[in-house]
Amino acid sequence: RALLDNFSDEQLQRYEVYRRSALNKSVLVGNIINQQVSPTMAFVVAGFAKVFVGEMVEKAKEVMEAWGDKGPIRPHHLREAYRQYDKETGLIPSVNYQKRLFRR
């Protein structure tokens, strides 16, 4: 609760949107591992995915600020955020993607 009390209005609004957002668990897991999983496992995977999406949004906002861009996050901001995240963490496995991420 102490953390929430120190949020700015913008941070509090983003946090509220984050809390209310949800990813479709069955579609998400099906796209990732192509097999049936337990509801518990789907919940865990969706939780990790939600955190990853949040990190990409925050990183994209940093990219926008560094580039001096204003307005909504654009696909090129997300692509650069993804590239930087991969370079900084090395946590993204090398996979041959059939589709381009963050299409225009």
C-alpha positions as CSV (number, residue, x, y, z in Angstrom):
1,R,0.0,0.0,0.0
2,A,2.9,2.4,0.7
3,L,4.1,1.9,-2.8
4,L,0.7,3.0,-4.3
5,D,0.7,6.1,-2.1
6,N,3.9,7.2,-3.7
7,F,2.8,6.8,-7.3
8,S,2.2,9.8,-9.5
9,D,-1.2,10.1,-11.1
10,E,0.1,8.8,-14.3
11,Q,1.8,5.8,-12.7
12,L,-1.3,5.0,-10.7
13,Q,-3.5,5.1,-13.8
14,R,-1.0,2.8,-15.6
15,Y,-1.0,0.4,-12.6
16,E,-4.8,0.3,-12.5
17,V,-4.9,-0.5,-16.2
18,Y,-2.3,-3.2,-15.7
19,R,-4.2,-4.8,-12.9
20,R,-7.4,-4.9,-14.9
21,S,-5.8,-6.3,-18.0
22,A,-5.8,-10.0,-18.8
23,L,-4.4,-12.2,-21.6
24,N,-6.5,-15.0,-23.0
25,K,-4.8,-17.9,-21.3
26,S,-5.8,-20.8,-23.6
27,V,-4.9,-18.9,-26.8
28,L,-1.6,-17.7,-25.3
29,V,-0.5,-21.1,-24.1
30,G,-1.7,-22.8,-27.3
31,N,0.4,-20.4,-29.4
32,I,3.5,-20.9,-27.2
33,I,3.7,-24.7,-26.7
34,N,1.1,-26.1,-29.0
35,Q,-0.4,-28.5,-26.5
36,Q,-3.0,-28.7,-23.8
37,V,-1.9,-27.7,-20.3
38,S,-3.5,-27.5,-16.9
39,P,-5.4,-24.4,-15.9
40,T,-2.7,-23.7,-13.2
41,M,0.1,-23.9,-15.8
42,A,-1.9,-21.6,-18.2
43,F,-2.3,-19.1,-15.3
44,V,1.4,-19.1,-14.6
45,V,2.3,-18.7,-18.3
46,A,-0.2,-15.8,-18.7
47,G,1.3,-14.2,-15.6
48,F,4.8,-14.3,-17.1
49,A,3.5,-13.0,-20.4
50,K,1.7,-10.1,-18.7
51,V,4.9,-9.1,-16.9
52,F,6.8,-9.3,-20.3
53,V,4.3,-7.1,-22.0
54,G,4.6,-4.6,-19.2
55,E,8.4,-4.6,-19.5
56,M,8.1,-4.1,-23.2
57,V,5.8,-1.1,-22.8
58,E,8.1,0.5,-20.2
59,K,11.1,-0.1,-22.4
60,A,9.2,1.3,-25.4
61,K,8.4,4.5,-23.4
62,E,12.1,4.8,-22.6
63,V,12.9,4.5,-26.3
64,M,10.3,7.2,-27.1
65,E,11.8,9.5,-24.6
66,A,15.4,8.9,-25.8
67,W,14.3,9.6,-29.4
68,G,12.3,12.7,-28.4
69,D,9.0,11.2,-29.7
70,K,5.6,12.2,-28.3
71,G,2.2,10.5,-28.5
72,P,1.3,6.8,-28.4
73,I,3.8,4.0,-28.6
74,R,4.4,3.0,-32.2
75,P,5.5,-0.4,-33.6
76,H,9.1,0.9,-34.2
77,H,9.3,1.8,-30.5
78,L,8.3,-1.7,-29.6
79,R,10.7,-3.3,-32.0
80,E,13.6,-1.2,-30.6
81,A,12.5,-2.0,-27.0
82,Y,12.5,-5.7,-27.9
83,R,15.9,-5.5,-29.4
84,Q,17.3,-3.6,-26.4
85,Y,15.7,-6.1,-24.0
86,D,17.2,-9.0,-25.8
87,K,20.6,-7.4,-25.9
88,E,20.5,-6.4,-22.2
89,T,19.1,-9.6,-20.7
90,G,19.9,-12.3,-23.2
91,L,16.7,-14.0,-22.0
92,I,15.0,-14.3,-25.3
93,P,15.8,-17.6,-27.0
94,S,16.8,-17.5,-30.6
95,V,13.9,-18.8,-32.5
96,N,13.1,-18.5,-36.2
97,Y,9.9,-16.5,-36.1
98,Q,7.6,-17.1,-39.0
99,K,5.9,-13.7,-38.5
100,R,7.5,-10.4,-37.9
101,L,7.0,-9.1,-34.4
102,F,5.1,-5.8,-34.0
103,R,3.9,-5.5,-37.6
104,R,3.2,-2.2,-39.1
